[in-house]
Amino acid sequence: MELLGKTRIDFIGMRKISFIISAIISIVGIIGVIQVGRGAANMGIDFSGGTAMQLKFNKPISIADARAALHKNGIAKADLQEIKDGNKLLVKMAGAAVGKPSEMVQAAFKKEFADNTFTVDSSTEIGPSIGDKLRKDTLVAAVLSMLGIIMYIAWRFDFKFGVGATLATMHDCLAMFAVFYLMNKEINLLFITAVLTIAGYSLTDTVVVFDRIRENLHKNLKGAMNTIFNDSINEVLSRTIVTSLTVFLAAASLFLFGGEVIHDFSLALLIGVLVGTYSSVFVASPIVVLLENRALGKKVQTA
């Protein structure tokens, strides 16, 4: 499907601007990752330990009334989230002792809202030590996945392509951490799932671009690297945009109609699709061009 027809955009020529933008994004993302590793960000109960309950009331209940009822009964640190469908309320208490918080919340609501009965749709309790282990294991898994990516791309294409693909994928993951950290969004297992999903998507998109670059390199062995890479990116640009738009629309439907539980997950997907498309064109390929030109320069000097 040709959305744009034949284009002649100088993507490689814009690498300085794109590198500056990507560097800023990556620095903020690194800060976010460090804060997550320290447990200093807005950590979900998956990583900090605590209790999460979803309650379904017979009548509508406001967050202000629910918070007042909890405060009155000695539960001050609780994050409340209203789920409009079905008069539901999500109660989260990070770092609380396992076993007691859910009973305390239920007792407080039964006491304060005697005329508004409720049922417990779901209840999750995670100890602080398990949350800490999950947080550390998640960061280790992310690092190992990056190593796996560079090994795969280096085997399929070339080591320089592997470096470009890995840095672009890391850039996408850091961008998602940067946005969520700046927005003070909750970092939980759903967010990590979104990050790894986008890492796979971004890598696939990058491989498609790299495939066309490799084909054109074989056809034009003596051509200028900048020209070959620009031509290759322009040739697959319509395909890249159509694919990204399709995935973006699917993620947007989850964001708009998927409900509160997966709201942040779908938001992370939306951010990731945009950043992943950007990095395939403006990050991965320019990095490979720099490495290729440097390698060619060294060959000329030694010849």
C-alpha positions in Angstrom: 0.0 0.0 0.0 1.7 3.2 -1.2 0.6 6.0 1.2 3.4 8.4 0.2 4.5 7.2 -3.2 8.2 7.7 -4.0 9.9 10.0 -1.5 13.5 11.4 -1.4 13.8 12.5 2.3 17.4 12.9 3.6 16.9 11.0 6.9 20.7 10.4 7.3 21.3 14.1 6.9 19.1 14.9 9.9 21.0 12.5 12.2 22.6 15.3 14.3 19.2 16.7 15.3 17.7 13.2 15.9 20.8 12.2 18.0 20.4 15.3 20.2 16.7 14.6 20.7 17.4 10.9 21.4 20.2 11.7 23.8 17.9 13.9 25.9 15.2 11.2 25.9 17.7 8.5 26.8 19.2 10.6 29.7 15.8 11.1 31.2 15.0 7.4 30.7 18.2 6.3 32.4 17.3 8.5 35.4 13.9 6.8 35.4 15.5 3.3 35.3 17.9 4.2 38.1 14.9 5.4 40.2 13.0 2.2 39.5 16.1 0.2 40.5 16.2 2.2 43.8 12.5 1.8 44.3 12.2 5.6 44.4 9.8 6.0 41.4 6.0 5.5 41.5 6.2 1.7 42.0 3.2 -0.5 41.7 2.6 -3.2 44.3 4.2 -5.7 41.9 7.6 -4.2 42.8 7.1 -2.5 46.1 4.8 -5.1 47.8 1.3 -4.3 49.1 -2.3 -5.0 48.5 -4.7 -4.2 45.6 -8.4 -4.7 45.8 -11.3 -4.2 43.4 -14.6 -3.7 45.1 -18.0 -3.6 43.4 -20.7 -1.5 45.2 -24.4 -1.8 44.7 -24.7 2.0 44.6 -22.4 4.7 43.2 -19.6 5.8 45.6 -17.3 8.8 45.2 -13.6 8.7 45.8 -13.8 11.5 48.3 -16.3 9.6 50.5 -14.3 6.4 50.2 -11.1 8.2 51.2 -12.8 9.9 54.1 -14.1 6.6 55.3 -10.6 5.0 55.2 -9.0 8.0 56.9 -11.6 7.8 59.7 -10.7 4.2 60.3 -6.9 4.7 60.4 -6.1 3.9 56.8 -4.3 7.0 55.6 -2.0 5.7 52.8 -4.3 4.3 50.2 -4.5 5.0 46.4 -8.1 5.0 45.2 -9.2 4.8 41.6 -12.8 4.9 40.4 -13.9 2.4 37.7 -17.1 3.9 36.3 -18.4 0.7 34.9 -20.4 -1.1 37.5 -19.8 1.2 40.5 -16.3 -0.3 41.1 -13.5 1.0 43.2 -9.8 0.0 43.0 -7.9 0.3 46.3 -4.1 0.1 46.4 -1.9 0.1 49.5 1.8 -0.1 48.6 4.2 -1.6 51.2 1.4 -2.6 53.6 1.7 -5.8 55.6 0.2 -8.8 53.9 -3.0 -10.3 55.3 -4.4 -7.3 57.3 -5.0 -4.5 54.8 -7.8 -6.1 52.9 -9.7 -7.0 56.0 -9.2 -3.4 57.4 -10.5 -1.9 54.1 -13.6 -4.2 54.1 -14.3 -3.5 57.7 -14.1 0.3 57.2 -16.4 0.3 54.2 -18.9 -2.0 55.9 -19.0 0.3 58.9 -19.2 3.6 57.0 -21.4 2.5 54.1 -23.8 0.1 55.8 -26.5 0.9 53.3 -24.2 0.4 50.3 -23.1 -3.3 50.3 -20.2 -4.4 48.1 -18.4 -7.6 46.9 -14.7 -8.2 46.4 -14.1 -8.7 42.7 -10.4 -9.4 43.1 -7.7 -9.1 45.7 -3.9 -9.3 45.3 -1.3 -9.2 48.0 2.5 -9.2 47.5 5.1 -9.1 50.2 7.8 -6.5 50.1 10.6 -9.0 49.7 8.9 -10.6 46.7 8.3 -7.2 45.2 12.0 -6.3 45.6 13.1 -9.5 43.9 10.6 -9.0 41.0 12.0 -5.5 40.5 15.6 -6.7 40.3 14.8 -9.7 38.2 12.9 -7.5 35.7 16.0 -5.3 35.2 18.2 -8.3 34.7 15.8 -9.8 32.2 15.7 -6.5 30.3 19.6 -6.4 30.1 19.7 -10.1 28.9 17.1 -9.4 26.2 19.3 -6.5 24.9 22.3 -8.9 24.7 20.2 -11.4 22.9 19.1 -8.8 20.3 22.6 -7.7 19.5 23.7 -11.4 19.1 20.8 -12.2 16.8 21.2 -9.1 14.5 25.0 -9.6 14.4 24.5 -13.2 13.3 21.8 -12.3 10.7 23.3 -9.1 9.3 26.6 -7.7 10.7 27.9 -6.6 14.0 27.5 -3.0 13.1 23.8 -3.6 12.3 23.5 -5.4 15.6 24.9 -2.4 17.5 22.4 -0.1 15.7 19.4 -2.3 16.3 20.3 -2.7 20.0 20.9 1.0 20.7 17.6 1.8 18.9 15.7 -0.8 21.0 17.3 0.5 24.2 16.4 4.0 23.1 12.7 3.0 22.8 12.6 1.3 26.2 14.3 4.3 27.8 11.8 6.6 26.1 8.9 4.7 27.7 10.6 4.9 31.1 11.2 8.6 30.6 7.6 9.4 29.8 6.2 7.3 32.6 8.7 8.7 35.1 8.0 12.3 34.1 4.2 11.7 34.2 4.6 9.9 37.6 2.8 6.9 36.2 2.8 3.7 38.1 5.6 1.2 37.2 4.2 -2.3 37.4 4.4 -5.6 35.6 1.9 -4.5 33.0 4.2 -1.6 32.1 7.2 -3.9 31.8 5.1 -6.2 29.6 4.4 -3.2 27.3 8.1 -2.3 27.3 9.1 -5.8 26.2 6.3 -5.9 23.6 7.5 -2.6 22.1 11.1 -3.9 22.1 10.0 -6.8 19.9 7.9 -4.5 17.7 10.7 -2.0 17.3 13.2 -4.7 16.5 10.9 -6.2 13.8 10.4 -2.8 12.2 14.2 -2.2 12.3 14.9 -5.6 10.7 12.6 -4.7 7.8 14.6 -1.5 7.1 17.9 -3.4 7.5 16.8 -6.1 5.0 16.2 -3.4 2.3 19.5 -1.8 3.2 21.4 -5.1 2.8 19.7 -5.7 -0.5 20.7 -2.3 -1.8 24.3 -2.6 -0.5 24.7 -5.9 -2.5 23.4 -4.2 -5.6 25.5 -1.0 -5.3 28.7 -2.0 -3.6 30.6 1.2 -4.5 27.8 3.6 -3.8 27.9 6.3 -1.0 26.6 4.9 2.3 24.4 8.0 2.9 22.7 7.6 -0.4 22.2 3.8 -0.1 20.7 4.1 3.4 18.5 7.1 2.5 17.2 5.3 -0.7 16.5 2.1 1.4 14.6 3.9 4.1 12.5 5.9 1.6 11.6 2.6 -0.3 10.1 1.0 2.9 8.7 4.3 4.4 5.1 3.6 3.3 5.2 0.1 4.7 6.6 1.4 8.0 3.9 4.0 8.3 1.1 1.6 7.4 2.3 -1.0 9.9 2.8 1.5 12.7 -0.6 3.1 12.0 -2.3 -0.3 12.2 -0.7 -1.1 15.5 -1.3 2.4 16.8 -5.0 2.2 16.1 -5.3 -1.1 17.9 -3.5 0.3 20.9 -5.7 3.4 20.8 -8.8 1.3 20.9 -7.5 -0.4 24.0 -6.6 3.0 25.5 -10.1 4.5 24.8 -12.3 1.4 25.4 -10.2 -1.1 27.4 -11.1 0.2 30.8 -9.1 1.5 33.7 -7.1 -1.7 34.4 -5.2 -1.6 31.1 -5.3 2.1 30.7 -1.6 2.7 31.5 -0.6 -0.5 29.6 -2.2 0.8 26.4 -0.7 4.3 27.0 2.7 2.7 27.1 2.0 0.9 23.8 0.9 4.1 22.1 4.1 5.8 23.2 6.2 2.8 22.2 4.8 2.5 18.7 5.5 6.2 18.0 9.0 6.0 19.4 9.7 2.6 17.8 8.8 4.0 14.4 11.0 7.0 14.9 14.0 5.0 16.1 13.9 2.6 13.1 14.3 5.5 10.8 16.2 8.2 12.7 18.3 6.2 15.2 19.2 2.6 14.0 20.1 3.4 10.4 22.2 6.6 11.1 24.2 4.7 13.8 25.0 1.9 11.2 26.0 4.6 8.7 28.4 6.2 11.1 30.0 2.8 11.9 30.1 1.8 8.2 31.7 5.1 7.2 34.2 4.8 10.0 35.1 1.3 8.9 35.6 2.4 5.3 37.8 5.3 6.4 40.0 2.9 8.3 40.3 0.7 5.2 41.3 3.6 3.1 44.0 4.7 5.6 45.5 1.2 5.8 45.4 0.6 2.0 
